[in-house]
């Protein structure tokens, strides 16, 4: 199984976030799964990748050329270099069997919302798991609930993602959540 991990690149994060990222990386390695990420060397991206590789796992980093030119890539991870951010996000989705979103800033939030949108439109049918470390995603989840409550999206669209409290639960959900039905394209909008 190949799991894309969306995660923060900030190097100034609390230890609980780092611990969960490292635990996820180790668990992916123990399961024989490939970690796919944005190839960042710092933050939760780097922590999860370092832990996966240290535990004997495989990781693939997908990174745009301009970031490589800045030296932002992970030093030990095989890389797939893309032309731009759009191609990077497309590859992160296309190469995965599931996505797990760790806490992160606007880049991670944008990736998560975009992959949720793709699934709503039937463009991505695989599991999307939100690892809600320390309740980080509680405000976003409340906003998504409000969007459904106020009919900006269908109530059924809340099944697009699953929420996990621990890395173990995140992997279990990635393994057991069924594929989304492509026929959902007919119901993407409220009528």
N, C-alpha and C positions, 0 to 999 in steps of 0.2 A: 504494500500500500504506500502511496506517495501522499504526504500531507503538507499542504502549504500552511506556513505559520506566518501570520501577519503580526508584527510586533514593533515596539518602540525602538528607536535607534539612540535615544538619549542615554548618556552615561551617568546620569545623576539621579538614579531611581532608588526607591526604598528597597530594603533587603527582601521583604516578602514577595515583591514582584520578581526579583532576580531568582529567588529560590524556586518559585513556581515555573519560571522559564527554564531553569536548569533541570528541574524534575521532568518537565515535558520532554526536553531533549534526551534525557537518559531513558525515559520510557519508550520513546520512538525507536531508539537504538535497540533496546531490549526486545522489542516486538519485531525487529528486522524491517521497520518502515523507513522510508527515505524522507528526510526533512527537506522541504523546499522553502526558501525564503528570499528576501530581497538582497541578500549577500552583505548586509551591513556587519561591520566588525565590532560595533559597540551596542550598548543597551541590551534590551531583551532579545533582539535579533542575534547579537553576538553571544549572549549567555546561553540561549537554547542551542545554538549551533555548536559552540565549544563543548557543551555537555554531551551532545549527541556524538560528536566526533571522538571525544575522550572515552566514551563508552563503546567505541567500535562501530558506531553507526555511520550511515551515509547521509550526506547533505549536498544539496545543489543550490547555489546562489544565482539568482537572476537579477541582473543589474544593468542599467543603461550605461552606455559608453562614457557619458560626461561624468558619471560618478567614479568610474574607474580612473579617468584622467585626474580626478581630485584625490585619488588614493583612499576612497572610502570603503573599498571592498574587504571582505574577510580574507585574511592571509592564508588560511588552510583549507578553504572550501573550493571545490570545482565550480567554475563560473560559466554561465550562459550570458553573453553580453548582448544587449538589445540596443536598437537605435535610439529609443526614447522611453519615457515613462509609460506611455500607452501600450507599447509592445511588451514591456515588462509585466504590467498587470494582466495582459492577455495570456502571457506564458504562465504566470503564477496560477491562473485559473485552469488553463488547458492541460497542464501537466499534472494536476492534482486529482486525487480521488476524494479529497475532502479538504476543507479549510478550517483552521483553528485560529481565532483572533485572540491574541493576548492584549493586555492594555497597551495603549500607545497614544501618540499625539495626532495631529491633523492628518498626517500621511496614513497612519493605521486606520483612523476613523473613516477616511475617504475610501480606502481599500475595502473596508468592511461594508460600508453603505453601498458601494458600487457592486460588490458581489451579491449582496442582498437584492439589489435592483435587478441584476442579471437573472437571478433565480426567479424573482417575481415575474419576469418577462419570458421565462422558459429558456434562457440562453445558457444557464448553468444549472445543472440538475442535481448536483452532489451535495453532501452534508456541509452545513455551515455551523460551526460551533463557536460560541462566545465563552471564553474562559474568564469568568468574572472575579478575578483576584481582588480581594479586599473590597468587593462591591463596586469596583471601578466603573463598570458599565451600568450601574443602577439608573443614573439619570437618562442615559440613552434608551435603555429598555422602557423606562417610564414614558419617554417621548414617543417611542414606537407604539406603546399601548394607547397613548392618547390619540395618535394618528388613526388607529383602528376605531377607537371609541367615537371619534368625531367624523368617521367615514372618509378620511383621506386615503385609506386603504381598506381592503377587506379584512374582516376578523380572521379569516382563514390564512391570510398572509403571515400571521404571527407564527405559523408552523414552518416558515422558511428557515428559521434559525433555531438552534437549541442552546440552552445556557448550562454551563458546567461550573461547579464550585471548585473542582480540583483537577489537576492534570490527568489523573486516572479516569475521572468521569468524562473529561473531554475526549480522550482516546476511545473510551467505550461508546460514546455517542457518535463519534466519527465512524466507528465500525458497524454500528447497528441502525443508524438513521437511514430509512429507505430513500432511494432516489426520488426526486421531485418529478411529477408527471408533466411531460412536455405540453400536454393539452391545456395546461394552465394559461398559455398564451391567450386563449379565448376569454379568460376571466381576469386578465391583468388589471383592467380598469374597472372602476365602479360605473354602473349604468343606472 
